[in-house]
Amino acid sequence: MKGYMYILLCSDGSYYTGSTNDLERRLAQHQNGEGANHTKKRLPVSLLYYEEYQRIDEAFYREKQVQG
C-alpha cells in the first residue's frame, strides 16, 4: 500500500508533518477540522510538500525523520 509523508502550512505560519495512505482524504480531514489538534486550531491549512513511498511504514519513518 502506498504511503505519503506530507507537510502542511497552517494559517498561523506553523508547520504540520504527517503521513497517510490517502493524501487527498487526509487533506480534506485537516481542512474540515477533523485532523490533528495542531491543525484544527490553525485553519485553513495548505499542502506545502509531499513525498510518495511504496509502503506506509516508509512514509511514517520519513515523517519521524522530518519531525526530528
SEGU-66234 format. One record per residue (C-alpha): residue number from 1; residue in one letter; x, y, z. Coordinates in Angstrom, 1 decimal. Last residue first. Layout:
residues N
<i: NUM; aa: A; east: X; north: Y; up: Z> .
...
end
This chain:
residues 68
<i: 68; aa: G; east: 13.3; north: 15.1; up: 14.4> .
<i: 67; aa: Q; east: 10.0; north: 15.9; up: 12.7> .
<i: 66; aa: V; east: 11.5; north: 15.3; up: 9.3> .
<i: 65; aa: Q; east: 12.9; north: 12.0; up: 10.4> .
<i: 64; aa: K; east: 9.7; north: 11.0; up: 12.1> .
<i: 63; aa: E; east: 7.7; north: 11.7; up: 8.9> .
<i: 62; aa: R; east: 10.3; north: 9.7; up: 6.9> .
<i: 61; aa: Y; east: 9.6; north: 6.6; up: 9.1> .
<i: 60; aa: F; east: 5.9; north: 7.1; up: 8.6> .
<i: 59; aa: A; east: 6.3; north: 7.3; up: 4.9> .
<i: 58; aa: E; east: 8.4; north: 4.1; up: 4.9> .
<i: 57; aa: D; east: 5.7; north: 2.4; up: 7.0> .
<i: 56; aa: I; east: 3.1; north: 3.4; up: 4.5> .
<i: 55; aa: R; east: 4.7; north: 1.5; up: 1.7> .
<i: 54; aa: Q; east: 5.8; north: 2.3; up: -1.8> .
<i: 53; aa: Y; east: 6.5; north: 5.9; up: -0.9> .
<i: 52; aa: E; east: 5.3; north: 9.3; up: -2.1> .
<i: 51; aa: E; east: 6.8; north: 12.6; up: -0.8> .
<i: 50; aa: Y; east: 4.8; north: 15.7; up: 0.0> .
<i: 49; aa: Y; east: 5.2; north: 19.5; up: 0.2> .
<i: 48; aa: L; east: 3.3; north: 22.7; up: 1.2> .
<i: 47; aa: L; east: -0.2; north: 21.4; up: 1.3> .
<i: 46; aa: S; east: -2.3; north: 24.3; up: 2.7> .
<i: 45; aa: V; east: -4.0; north: 24.7; up: 6.0> .
<i: 44; aa: P; east: -7.1; north: 26.9; up: 6.9> .
<i: 43; aa: L; east: -7.3; north: 26.6; up: 9.7> .
<i: 42; aa: R; east: -4.9; north: 26.8; up: 12.8> .
<i: 41; aa: K; east: -6.9; north: 25.2; up: 15.7> .
<i: 40; aa: K; east: -7.8; north: 22.1; up: 13.7> .
<i: 39; aa: T; east: -4.2; north: 21.9; up: 12.5> .
<i: 38; aa: H; east: -2.5; north: 21.3; up: 15.9> .
<i: 37; aa: N; east: -5.3; north: 19.1; up: 17.2> .
<i: 36; aa: A; east: -4.8; north: 16.7; up: 14.3> .
<i: 35; aa: G; east: -7.3; north: 16.3; up: 11.6> .
<i: 34; aa: E; east: -11.1; north: 16.5; up: 11.7> .
<i: 33; aa: G; east: -11.2; north: 20.3; up: 11.3> .
<i: 32; aa: N; east: -12.7; north: 20.1; up: 7.9> .
<i: 31; aa: Q; east: -9.5; north: 21.3; up: 6.2> .
<i: 30; aa: H; east: -7.5; north: 18.5; up: 8.1> .
<i: 29; aa: Q; east: -10.0; north: 15.9; up: 7.0> .
<i: 28; aa: A; east: -9.8; north: 17.1; up: 3.4> .
<i: 27; aa: L; east: -6.1; north: 16.8; up: 3.5> .
<i: 26; aa: R; east: -6.3; north: 13.3; up: 4.8> .
<i: 25; aa: R; east: -8.7; north: 12.2; up: 2.1> .
<i: 24; aa: E; east: -6.5; north: 13.6; up: -0.7> .
<i: 23; aa: L; east: -3.3; north: 12.0; up: 0.8> .
<i: 22; aa: D; east: -4.7; north: 8.5; up: 1.2> .
<i: 21; aa: N; east: -2.1; north: 6.2; up: 2.8> .
<i: 20; aa: T; east: -1.1; north: 8.8; up: 5.4> .
<i: 19; aa: S; east: 1.9; north: 10.5; up: 7.0> .
<i: 18; aa: G; east: 2.1; north: 13.8; up: 8.9> .
<i: 17; aa: T; east: 4.1; north: 17.0; up: 9.3> .
<i: 16; aa: Y; east: 2.5; north: 20.2; up: 10.5> .
<i: 15; aa: Y; east: 4.0; north: 23.6; up: 10.0> .
<i: 14; aa: S; east: 3.4; north: 27.0; up: 11.7> .
<i: 13; aa: G; east: 2.7; north: 30.2; up: 9.8> .
<i: 12; aa: D; east: -0.5; north: 31.0; up: 11.7> .
<i: 11; aa: S; east: -2.7; north: 29.8; up: 8.9> .
<i: 10; aa: C; east: -1.0; north: 26.4; up: 8.8> .
<i: 9; aa: L; east: 1.5; north: 25.2; up: 6.2> .
<i: 8; aa: L; east: 1.2; north: 21.4; up: 5.8> .
<i: 7; aa: I; east: 4.0; north: 18.9; up: 5.3> .
<i: 6; aa: Y; east: 3.4; north: 15.5; up: 3.9> .
<i: 5; aa: M; east: 4.7; north: 12.0; up: 4.0> .
<i: 4; aa: Y; east: 2.7; north: 9.7; up: 1.7> .
<i: 3; aa: G; east: 2.2; north: 6.0; up: 1.7> .
<i: 2; aa: K; east: 1.4; north: 3.4; up: -1.0> .
<i: 1; aa: M; east: 0.0; north: 0.0; up: 0.0> .
end
